[in-house]
Amino acid sequence: MRYLILGNGVAGTTAALTLRAADLEAEITMVSAESDYFFSRTALMYAFMDRMSLRDLEPYERRVFAKQKIRLVRDTVVDLDATRRALSLASGQTLAYDRLLLAVGSLGARPDWPGLESVREGVSHFVTLADLDRCEHLARATREAVVVGGGLIGVELVECLVFHRKKVTFLVRSPWYWPGALAREESEIVSSHIRRHGVDLHGSEEVAGVQSDPGGRIRVVRTKSGAEFPCQMLGIAIGVVPAVAWLQQVKTPPRMGRGILVSPAFETSLENVWAAGDCAEFQHDGRPTVEQLWYSAKRQGELAARAMLGNPIHYAPPIFFNSAKFFEIEYTSAGAVGEPPAGARTFFFPFPGREASARIVEQAGAVVGLNMLGSRWDHALFERWIAERRGLSYVVEHLAEAQFDVEFGRVDLAPLRSYYREWSGRG
Ligand SMILES: Cc1cc2nc3c(=O)[nH]c(=O)nc-3n(C[C@H](O)[C@H](O)[C@H](O)COP(=O)(O)OP(=O)(O)OC[C@H]3O[C@@H](n4cnc5c(N)ncnc54)[C@H](O)[C@@H]3O)c2cc1C
């Protein structure tokens, strides 16, 4: 059996190792245009801040792939012919397969701001290794940078540029930073923390256009409010899109929506072709869903491999979880808290004198989501409480069990508990 995996990210690599564990004889090949070896995309910022070398971003020893007899090919795939079961590479080579996994990931979304098309230098996303290279190169000749986009990648890029002592303007289209994940109260804590790092953070600012200097380098970003922000570097972090545009040009394109359409067993519309990770789109709760999360991509890669091995698979997204840092503020989120379901009630507590808060959402007597700022929490326990449909009182009472050790700045839970008693007494 010849397994071919396009993409050596977490979905592709997990799939390759899962296939090998189950089939010691199969031929397994992974192709990637980006890197020779699997690396942790989520840790890109630590490379930009010189805290880790590129090699440190690799979760596995390089010898693992040789030991597991997984062949690595560094090339760009330019064509897919599912009738001949072959991929064509930019080098002119062809790779044949019996079963193919498309795990092509995402790319930074490109806006159509007026003037952007004529900028030749100074603009970057922060998604790929090439973006990291570009950002490092641009930062050297930058005094003032503008970063656009109010999500996680945006704030990570901002932090990197602050670390390199750039004057950073951070433009967010929504009224407050990251409304998809943070309610206004949490966002205010995070925003003032970001500002304390010297960042000029603006909400409700939408880009109207950009201008370059005579040499083609970015010079200014204009917003719809009429403001102008001079810069020598522009970071675009307005989201990511499945890296599937090239698949529209191939001999046998799979059916696509925003991503590659897959069944709950990760099958695409093409025979012997599966897709997983950031590029896969499936139906969940009657809605088209593309998960662009590390742990989801890992799980999808494993399950897609099992499906390719012939096992019955029915994927449903796990309880949502994310953890991150906004400069020094820890953030842990689990369940449905970004968009609380209808009829939910929310308990919110800002810890006095700390850049920390707890938000717990309950619906029909069961906690459905938690958003915690300023301390490190065990998301696995949060997920268990959600799965076990524990009530708000239970969760408040047991919260201490989910707090990690003092190294990550434990919060004192006594004031939260006493506020909860008062709050719940109010009905
Ligand atoms: C800066 C940053 C921070 C993040 N932080 C978090 C976080 O805190 N938590 C979280 O859950 N998620 C986070 N994510 C998202 C997470 O990294 C992704 O969900 C995950 O890496 C997706 O893995 P994947 O295997 O699906 O795709 P990818 O890692 O994107 O791998 C796909 C690979 O396929 C290659 N490829 C694509 N097309 C071709 C082609 N035609 N030919 C050859 N090769 C091709 C690409 O070059 C790429 O190497 C972050 C992402 C970024 C960029």
PDBQT file of the ligand as one rigid body, heavy atoms in Angstrom, charges set to zero:
ROOT
HETATM    1  C1  LIG A 501       1.263  32.241  14.665  1.00  0.00    +0.000 C 
HETATM    2  C2  LIG A 501       0.240  31.159  14.905  1.00  0.00    +0.000 A 
HETATM    3  C3  LIG A 501      -0.174  30.879  16.195  1.00  0.00    +0.000 A 
HETATM    4  C4  LIG A 501      -1.107  29.886  16.414  1.00  0.00    +0.000 A 
HETATM    5  N1  LIG A 501      -1.510  29.640  17.704  1.00  0.00    +0.000 NA
HETATM    6  C5  LIG A 501      -2.423  28.687  17.959  1.00  0.00    +0.000 A 
HETATM    7  C6  LIG A 501      -2.850  28.417  19.279  1.00  0.00    +0.000 A 
HETATM    8  O1  LIG A 501      -2.424  29.065  20.242  1.00  0.00    +0.000 OA
HETATM    9  N2  LIG A 501      -3.742  27.411  19.476  1.00  0.00    +0.000 N 
HETATM   10  C7  LIG A 501      -4.239  26.680  18.433  1.00  0.00    +0.000 A 
HETATM   11  O2  LIG A 501      -5.050  25.776  18.655  1.00  0.00    +0.000 OA
HETATM   12  N3  LIG A 501      -3.851  26.910  17.147  1.00  0.00    +0.000 NA
HETATM   13  C8  LIG A 501      -2.974  27.898  16.890  1.00  0.00    +0.000 A 
HETATM   14  N4  LIG A 501      -2.585  28.144  15.594  1.00  0.00    +0.000 N 
HETATM   15  C9  LIG A 501      -3.179  27.336  14.505  1.00  0.00    +0.000 C 
HETATM   16  C10 LIG A 501      -2.421  26.023  14.313  1.00  0.00    +0.000 C 
HETATM   17  O3  LIG A 501      -1.052  26.283  14.178  1.00  0.00    +0.000 OA
HETATM   18  C11 LIG A 501      -2.971  25.290  13.083  1.00  0.00    +0.000 C 
HETATM   19  O4  LIG A 501      -4.333  24.995  13.330  1.00  0.00    +0.000 OA
HETATM   20  C12 LIG A 501      -2.230  24.010  12.737  1.00  0.00    +0.000 C 
HETATM   21  O5  LIG A 501      -0.848  24.208  12.670  1.00  0.00    +0.000 OA
HETATM   22  C13 LIG A 501      -2.730  23.441  11.409  1.00  0.00    +0.000 C 
HETATM   23  O6  LIG A 501      -2.020  22.289  11.083  1.00  0.00    +0.000 OA
HETATM   24  P1  LIG A 501      -2.207  21.552   9.676  1.00  0.00    +0.000 P 
HETATM   25  O7  LIG A 501      -1.373  20.317   9.772  1.00  0.00    +0.000 OA
HETATM   26  O8  LIG A 501      -3.638  21.422   9.337  1.00  0.00    +0.000 OA
HETATM   27  O9  LIG A 501      -1.606  22.533   8.596  1.00  0.00    +0.000 OA
HETATM   28  P2  LIG A 501      -0.194  23.274   8.439  1.00  0.00    +0.000 P 
HETATM   29  O10 LIG A 501       0.593  23.295   9.683  1.00  0.00    +0.000 OA
HETATM   30  O11 LIG A 501      -0.520  24.595   7.820  1.00  0.00    +0.000 OA
HETATM   31  O12 LIG A 501       0.592  22.371   7.390  1.00  0.00    +0.000 OA
HETATM   32  C14 LIG A 501       0.262  22.310   6.036  1.00  0.00    +0.000 C 
HETATM   33  C15 LIG A 501       1.530  22.158   5.210  1.00  0.00    +0.000 C 
HETATM   34  O13 LIG A 501       1.176  21.814   3.875  1.00  0.00    +0.000 OA
HETATM   35  C16 LIG A 501       2.053  22.491   3.001  1.00  0.00    +0.000 C 
HETATM   36  N5  LIG A 501       1.437  22.634   1.673  1.00  0.00    +0.000 N 
HETATM   37  C17 LIG A 501       0.251  23.242   1.381  1.00  0.00    +0.000 A 
HETATM   38  N6  LIG A 501       0.027  23.183   0.053  1.00  0.00    +0.000 NA
HETATM   39  C18 LIG A 501       1.093  22.560  -0.504  1.00  0.00    +0.000 A 
HETATM   40  C19 LIG A 501       1.449  22.217  -1.828  1.00  0.00    +0.000 A 
HETATM   41  N7  LIG A 501       0.648  22.482  -2.873  1.00  0.00    +0.000 N 
HETATM   42  N8  LIG A 501       2.636  21.586  -2.026  1.00  0.00    +0.000 NA
HETATM   43  C20 LIG A 501       3.441  21.266  -0.992  1.00  0.00    +0.000 A 
HETATM   44  N9  LIG A 501       3.145  21.588   0.291  1.00  0.00    +0.000 NA
HETATM   45  C21 LIG A 501       1.982  22.225   0.523  1.00  0.00    +0.000 A 
HETATM   46  C22 LIG A 501       2.238  23.846   3.662  1.00  0.00    +0.000 C 
HETATM   47  O14 LIG A 501       3.382  24.498   3.154  1.00  0.00    +0.000 OA
HETATM   48  C23 LIG A 501       2.346  23.450   5.125  1.00  0.00    +0.000 C 
HETATM   49  O15 LIG A 501       3.675  23.191   5.486  1.00  0.00    +0.000 OA
HETATM   50  C24 LIG A 501      -1.660  29.148  15.333  1.00  0.00    +0.000 A 
HETATM   51  C25 LIG A 501      -1.235  29.437  14.022  1.00  0.00    +0.000 A 
HETATM   52  C26 LIG A 501      -0.302  30.433  13.815  1.00  0.00    +0.000 A 
HETATM   53  C27 LIG A 501       0.119  30.727  12.403  1.00  0.00    +0.000 C 
ENDROOT
TORSDOF 0
